Amino acid sequence: MLKRSLSLFGLALFLGSSAPVLAQLSPSKPTVSKTLLPRFEVTTCKTQFARSQKVRCGFVRVPENRARAGGNGKTVRLYTTVFSSIKPNPTKRALVILHGGPGGSSAPFVRWVGAGNGSSLTENVDVVLFDQRGSGLSTPSTSCYPELSALNPVLSSSENVQDEVRATLECKVRLEKAGIDLSSYTTAENASDVEDIRKALSYPQFDALGTSYGSRLALEVARMYPNTLRSMTLTGVYAPGTSAINSVKSFDESLTAV
């Protein structure tokens, strides 16, 4: 099972995407914007919340590729949920939670806070959660679910890898035909997305909670935008310069040896 998970993760990295391999969203073309970016576009929340909570949901629209933003104007939309603090928050303190992956989703934590379990977090600060580009409810989706879901799970490990490579190449072709620039789905662009979300929501700074890949993203935000983060809390640290693929392989080999 670990080997299959490893191969799927490697294929996701091969695509140059931070999107989940098995999400079931269909891709849509990046849209072209002629108005100011970044901006927050209000939408209906996709999760039910406790009545006492003050919540707003929307998409933060940002450039798909900031290096070429002036050239093609294509944008991505980052699905964002904002829980307002229970007590008055005159200084607009906000905690941004960065999910793992690459290619996870904010949905589990949104549901947890939405069920009333996060009162200790939202007591004095706003809590901001978002689906990183290509993942979750953000658009366009860079999911390879249509191709990978059709694979035969009973094949041998080597056969699985061959089929997964072939399916992922088919996915890559499909996404590129849809006009998606896969080179734009990187940690650096994710870090710039965090900065743009801060701007779009008018927060002076963020406190950050990063888990797994989210810890690496928080460190990249701190490197690129040193004034954006007031503080960081990192768990399951996935440090820059380390390889998740090699880490999983080493763990699998250790279990086999035991």
N, C-alpha and C positions, 0 to 999 in steps of 0.2 A: 504493500500500500504506500509505504514511504517512497519507494522508487517511482511509482506512478505519479505521486504528488510532486516529486522532484522534477520529473520530466515535464509535467504540465507547467510548473513554475518557470522552468528554463525556457519553454516555448513562449510564455508570456513575455519574458525578457527579450527573447529573440525578436519579437515584434516591435521592440522599442516602446512598449506601452505600459502604463501603470494601470491598465484596466483589468478587471477580473476575467479569467478565462471562461468561467461558466455562468456568468450573469445572463439573464434571458431577455435583455433589452435588444431591440433591433436597431441597427445603426441609422442615423440620419445625417444628412450632409451638414457640415458647419455652415452657419448662416452668415450673411454679410450685413454688417451694421454700418450705418452712416451717421450715428449719433455718438454722444460722449461715452467713453468707457473708463473705468468699470462702472456698472450700474446694477442696482438691485431691482429685480422685477418681481413684484408680489404674485404669489399663486396660492391655490388652496393646499393646505397641508395634507400629506398623504398618510398621516398617522393620527389616531384619536388620542386626545390628551385629557388629563384631569381638568375638570371645569375651573379649578382655582388657578390654573397656570395661564400666564400671558405668553403666547407663542405667536411668532410670525414665520411664515415660510415663503420661499421664493427662489429665483435663480439669479445668481450674480453672473452677469455677462462680461466676459473678458476676451482678449485677443487669443486666437488659436496659436499663433506663432508671433511672439512679440518682436522678433528681429525683422519680420516681414509684415508687421501689422499695417504699416502705411501703404504696403503694396497691394495686398489682396483683401484686407478688411474682414477676413473670416473670423468668426467668434465661436466660443464654446460657452455653454451655460452650466454653472455649477449649482446643483441643488443644495440649498442652505436652509437650516432650521435655527432660529434664534429664540432661546428661552430668556425672558426678562427676569431680572432679579426680583426676589420677593420683597426685600426692603428697598427704600430709595437708594438710587445709585447715581448721585450727582456728578461723580467724576468719570462715569461711563467706563468702569472697569469691565473687562470681558475675558472669559476663558475660552480659547479655541481648542477643540479636541480633534486631534489628527489621527485618523484611523490607520490600521495596518494594511498589509498587503505585500507588495504593491497590488492595488486593485481590490481592496476591501470595500466596505460601505459603512456609512454612519448610521444606518438603519437600526442595528441592535441597540446602540447606545441611545438613539432618539426614542426608541420604544421604552427603554429602561427609565429614562428621565421622564418621559411622557406619562408613565404609569404612576408617577409621584415618588419615585425612589431617589431622586436627585436633589432633594430639598437642601441638603447640606452644601451642594455645589452652587445652587441658584439663590441661596439666601442673600448674599451680598453682591454678587456679580452676575452679569449676563453670561449665558453659555451659548457658544456658537459651534454648530456642527455642520459639515458639508461633505458631499461625495466628491472625491478628487476626480479630476478630468478623466473622462472615459469610463468611469465606474458608477455603480449604483444608478441613481435617477438622473445623473448629469448627462447632458447631451453635447455632441454625439456620443453614442456608446461604441466602444471598441471591443465589444465582446466577440469571442469566437464560439459561442455556444452552438449556433446552427451546425457548424462543422464538427466540433468535438463531441457533441451529444450523440452523434450517429456512430461513434466508434464502438467496436465490439470489446466489452470489458473482459472477456474470457481468453483473449489471445495471450501469448507469452509476452514477457517483458520486452524483448527485442522487437517483436512484431508490433506491440503497442507503441513503442517509440517511433518506429517507421511510419505507422499510421498517423500518429500525432503530428509528426513533422509535416507530412503531406497535407493533413487537414489544416494546420496552421498556415502553411504557404497559401492554401486556397483562401483562408480567411484574410490574409494580408492582401491578396489581390482584390478581394471583394471590398475591403475597407478603402483601399486606395481608389478603386473605381467610384466609390461613393464620395470621393473628394476629401477624404480625411488624411491629413498630413501626420503620419505616424511618428515622424521625428520630433513632433511637438509634444509628445506625451512622455515627459521626462521629469526627474526630480527638480531640476532647475525651474521648469515651467510651473510645477506644483508649488514651489516656494514663492514664485511671483504671484500665483493665484491667491495664496494666503495674504500677501501684502495688498492685493487688489480687493479682496473681501473686506479687509480692515478699512480700506478707503471707502468702499461702497456703503458700508454700514456706519461710517463716521466714528470709529473708535480711535482714540489717540494711540493706544498700544494694545497688545494682546498679552495675557498670560497663556502659556501653551502646555497642553498635556499630550504627549506623543507616545504611542505604544507600538512596539515592533518597527515596521517600516515608518510609522508616524514619528518615531524618535529620530530617524535619519532625516526626515523632512523638517522637523523642528530645528535640527542642527544646521540644515541648509538655509532655512529662513534666517537664523541668527548670523550666518556667514554673509549672506547677500544683503540683508536688511537689518543691520545691528541695532537700529533704534525701534524696530517693530515689536520685539518681544521684551516685556518687562521681566518675565521669569519663565523658566522651563521646568517641567517635571517629566522625566523620561523613564519608561518601563520597558523591559524586554529589549534593551538597546540594540539596534542594528546599526552599528557604527560605520561611518564612511570608510571605504577601503577594505571592508570585509565582503565576502561573497556568500549570499544566502544559499546558493546552490552547493558550494563546497561544504558549508556548515551542515546542511541536511545530509549530504553524502557521508561526511565524517560520522554523524550521529547514527546513520543506518549501518555503517561498517562497524561501529562500536557495539551496537546491539547484536549484530551477526557474530562478532567475536565472542561475546558473552554466551 
